[in-house]
Amino acid sequence: ALAATIGLCVPAFVLVVFVGQLLAMEKGKQFIDRIMIGIRPVVVALIFAAALSVARTVLISDDWTIHYGSIFLAIIAFVAIQRKIHPIIIILLAAIVGTIF
């Protein structure tokens, strides 16, 4: 398992470090700036697609019944974020609720 984890993570880590160094050296060049501006909408779309996929999996079951408990938790999370409750408190409360249920 350790070898598989290393084999999966190390190449991606090396690539990210290499690209990061390359971008740091070329920072301020018009070509690189335009590439980064073009990448931003793609990143937003990928994050949105991942969130949509997770929401479908969590909120709707295979037989298309709605999980009202998950919707309730999503509303609670949204309210907690809007009221700027510290993330550690949210994690601790979620652990308590998870332990109870």
C-alpha positions in Angstrom: 0.0 0.0 0.0 2.9 2.4 0.8 4.5 1.7 -2.6 1.2 2.3 -4.4 0.7 5.6 -2.5 4.2 6.8 -3.3 3.9 5.7 -6.9 0.7 7.6 -7.2 1.6 10.8 -5.4 5.3 11.4 -6.2 5.0 11.9 -9.9 2.1 14.4 -9.5 4.1 16.2 -6.7 7.2 16.4 -8.9 5.1 17.7 -11.8 3.4 20.4 -9.7 6.7 21.5 -8.2 8.3 21.7 -11.7 5.4 23.6 -13.2 5.3 25.9 -10.2 9.0 26.7 -10.5 8.6 27.3 -14.3 5.7 29.7 -13.7 7.6 31.5 -11.0 10.5 32.1 -13.4 8.3 33.3 -16.2 5.9 35.4 -14.1 5.0 38.7 -15.6 5.4 37.6 -19.2 2.3 38.5 -21.3 2.0 34.9 -22.7 2.0 33.3 -19.3 -0.4 35.9 -17.9 -2.9 35.2 -20.7 -2.6 31.5 -20.2 -3.4 31.9 -16.5 -6.4 34.1 -17.3 -7.7 31.5 -19.7 -7.3 28.7 -17.1 -9.4 30.4 -14.4 -12.8 29.7 -16.0 -11.8 26.1 -16.6 -10.9 25.6 -13.0 -14.2 27.1 -11.9 -16.1 24.8 -14.2 -14.2 21.7 -13.0 -14.9 22.6 -9.3 -18.6 23.2 -10.2 -18.8 19.8 -12.0 -17.2 18.0 -9.1 -19.6 19.7 -6.6 -22.6 18.8 -8.8 -21.4 15.2 -9.0 -21.0 14.9 -5.3 -24.4 16.6 -4.7 -26.1 14.1 -7.0 -24.5 11.2 -5.2 -25.3 12.5 -1.7 -28.7 14.0 -2.2 -30.4 11.5 -4.6 -30.2 7.7 -4.3 -30.2 5.1 -7.1 -34.0 4.8 -7.0 -34.3 8.6 -7.3 -35.6 9.2 -3.8 -34.4 12.3 -2.1 -32.3 12.2 1.0 -33.9 14.9 3.2 -31.3 14.5 5.9 -28.5 15.4 3.5 -30.4 18.4 2.3 -31.0 19.5 5.9 -27.2 19.1 6.6 -26.4 21.1 3.5 -28.7 23.9 4.7 -27.1 23.9 8.1 -23.6 24.0 6.6 -24.6 26.9 4.4 -26.0 28.9 7.4 -22.8 28.1 9.4 -20.7 29.4 6.6 -22.8 32.6 6.3 -22.6 33.2 10.0 -18.8 32.7 9.8 -18.7 29.9 12.4 -15.1 28.6 12.8 -14.5 25.4 10.7 -13.1 23.5 13.7 -16.4 24.0 15.6 -18.3 22.8 12.5 -16.0 19.7 12.3 -16.4 18.9 16.0 -20.2 19.3 15.8 -20.3 17.1 12.7 -18.3 14.5 14.6 -20.7 14.6 17.5 -23.7 14.3 15.2 -22.0 11.4 13.3 -21.3 9.6 16.5 -24.9 9.9 17.6 -26.4 8.8 14.3 
